[in-house]
Amino acid sequence: MTETLVVTGASGFIGSKIAARAVSTGYRVVNLDKRPSSNPDLDTRACDISDVDKLADVFPAEAVAVVHMAARTSVLESKTDPQGVFDTNMVGTQNLLELSRRYGVRSFVLASTNAVVGETKDAYITEASALAPLTPYGATKAAGEMLLSAYAGSYGIACASIRLTNVYGTGMQQKDSIVPRMMRALLGGQPLEIYGDGLQWRDFVYAADVVDAFFIALDQGLVGPLVVGAGQSFSVRDVVSAAERAIGREVPVVWGPARSGEMRGVRVDITRARAMGFEPRVGLVEGLGRVWDDFSRA
Ligand SMILES: NC(=O)c1ccc[n+]([C@@H]2O[C@H](COP(=O)([O-])OP(=O)(O)OC[C@H]3O[C@@H](n4cnc5c(N)ncnc54)[C@H](O)[C@@H]3O)[C@@H](O)[C@H]2O)c1
């Protein structure tokens, strides 16, 4: 019998790719999102996940698993609207967990973030790193992880939190992170604004690789956190150089002020993910080339 998978946020950048993969592997996918989806293969039901009554009206009782991607995702914006971010990211997660309990869902996978950890200086982030988020966004994701831990411990739902680094890939035209900002700047003939000195280091992981990690967690019934990234970090200046190699053009830059709440550096240890079969396959230059092609076509 065809199994029903709920993907929240499947109208968004990463959720749309998870939903498409799920359909191709035989799931029926119910997409719970505020926005419409362009994918006709999904059963998209418009809702705000923070509204428990409306959510209960559209949540499918036959769901076997939930991949929870819907969120307010901007780290910097979360500082100007912490309450709004709380409502979606925390209340929304609690609402979904409660409906999952009611209907006997067996697995629940949350899109979390390395921002739950906060400042680590040069240390590698692992699943055992202490949680000390620097922003409301990071705090809501850390709290979401705690809710998942409770629903695993109390009700036996296989709850996993995938702590993602900076995800980039095709279909990210609506996003506001460094890679899409760079692509838009290039297309518009404008310089890219770099916040601070550009020496802040990040782990950039390609979206298709990230999708693999979610299915590994789902298929293996993972419980607990999993750090997922490329396992290699680059400075923002390195990313600009990689884009120049990928595209064959200079990227003009202007320097702006550093943003508070941004982690200075992110280095992640993906040993546990690798032990479960995860392997990042798309390198930075190749990935940026694909994103450039996608932006150029759009
Ligand atoms: N993109 C990254 O680099 C990155 C890194 C770490 C974690 N994450 C997490 O991965 C998930 C997906 O990120 P993305 O980049 O695809 O984001 P996105 O903004 O493209 O997609 C999020 C989706 O959630 C929906 N949504 C937002 N608030 C909602 C609400 N109240 N009710 C219903 N739907 C709502 C939006 O309409 C959107 O379609 C998020 O949970 C994000 O926090 C992303």
The ligand as a Tripos MOL2 file, in Angstrom:
@<TRIPOS>MOLECULE
LIG
   44    48     1     0     0
SMALL
NO_CHARGES

@<TRIPOS>ATOM
      1 N1         18.7930   26.7330    3.6720 N.am      1 LIG1
      2 C1         19.7210   26.5000    4.6100 C.2       1 LIG1
      3 O1         20.9000   26.7800    4.4050 O.2       1 LIG1
      4 C2         19.3270   25.8650    5.9220 C.ar      1 LIG1
      5 C3         20.3200   25.6580    6.8730 C.ar      1 LIG1
      6 C4         19.9690   25.0870    8.0940 C.ar      1 LIG1
      7 C5         18.6470   24.7130    8.3330 C.ar      1 LIG1
      8 N2         17.7050   24.9420    7.3910 N.ar      1 LIG1
      9 C6         16.3120   24.5520    7.6890 C.3       1 LIG1
     10 O2         15.8030   23.7850    6.6120 O.3       1 LIG1
     11 C7         14.4030   24.0560    6.4490 C.3       1 LIG1
     12 C8         14.0940   24.4450    5.0150 C.3       1 LIG1
     13 O3         14.8460   25.6100    4.6900 O.3       1 LIG1
     14 P1         14.7260   26.2870    3.2540 P.3       1 LIG1
     15 O4         16.0210   26.9400    3.0060 O.co2     1 LIG1
     16 O5         14.1860   25.3100    2.2670 O.co2     1 LIG1
     17 O6         13.6400   27.4130    3.5690 O.3       1 LIG1
     18 P2         12.4890   28.0500    2.6530 P.3       1 LIG1
     19 O7         12.2040   29.3840    3.2390 O.co2     1 LIG1
     20 O8         12.8270   27.9680    1.2220 O.co2     1 LIG1
     21 O9         11.2540   27.0840    2.9250 O.3       1 LIG1
     22 C9         10.5100   27.1460    4.1140 C.3       1 LIG1
     23 C10         9.0670   26.8810    3.7670 C.3       1 LIG1
     24 O10         8.3170   26.9530    4.9950 O.3       1 LIG1
     25 C11         7.0900   27.6240    4.7290 C.3       1 LIG1
     26 N3          6.6070   28.2290    5.9660 N.ar      1 LIG1
     27 C12         7.2100   29.2270    6.6820 C.ar      1 LIG1
     28 N4          6.4600   29.5190    7.7570 N.ar      1 LIG1
     29 C13         5.3730   28.7140    7.7180 C.ar      1 LIG1
     30 C14         4.2440   28.5470    8.5530 C.ar      1 LIG1
     31 N5          4.0590   29.2800    9.6620 N.pl3     1 LIG1
     32 N6          3.3180   27.6190    8.2080 N.ar      1 LIG1
     33 C15         3.4640   26.8850    7.0860 C.ar      1 LIG1
     34 N7          4.5170   26.9840    6.2490 N.ar      1 LIG1
     35 C16         5.4560   27.8900    6.5720 C.ar      1 LIG1
     36 C17         7.4340   28.6710    3.6780 C.3       1 LIG1
     37 O11         6.2740   29.0690    2.9710 O.3       1 LIG1
     38 C18         8.4670   27.9290    2.8280 C.3       1 LIG1
     39 O12         7.8560   27.3090    1.7110 O.3       1 LIG1
     40 C19        14.0620   25.1380    7.4740 C.3       1 LIG1
     41 O13        13.5040   24.5140    8.6070 O.3       1 LIG1
     42 C20        15.4040   25.7520    7.8070 C.3       1 LIG1
     43 O14        15.4190   26.3040    9.1040 O.3       1 LIG1
     44 C21        18.0060   25.5080    6.1840 C.ar      1 LIG1
@<TRIPOS>BOND
     1     1     2 1
     2     2     3 2
     3     2     4 1
     4     4     5 ar
     5     4    44 ar
     6     5     6 ar
     7     6     7 ar
     8     7     8 ar
     9     8     9 1
    10     8    44 ar
    11     9    10 1
    12     9    42 1
    13    10    11 1
    14    11    12 1
    15    11    40 1
    16    12    13 1
    17    13    14 1
    18    14    15 2
    19    14    16 1
    20    14    17 1
    21    17    18 1
    22    18    19 2
    23    18    20 1
    24    18    21 1
    25    21    22 1
    26    22    23 1
    27    23    24 1
    28    23    38 1
    29    24    25 1
    30    25    26 1
    31    25    36 1
    32    26    27 ar
    33    26    35 ar
    34    27    28 ar
    35    28    29 ar
    36    29    30 ar
    37    29    35 ar
    38    30    31 1
    39    30    32 ar
    40    32    33 ar
    41    33    34 ar
    42    34    35 ar
    43    36    37 1
    44    36    38 1
    45    38    39 1
    46    40    41 1
    47    40    42 1
    48    42    43 1
@<TRIPOS>SUBSTRUCTURE
     1 LIG1         1 GROUP 0 **** ****
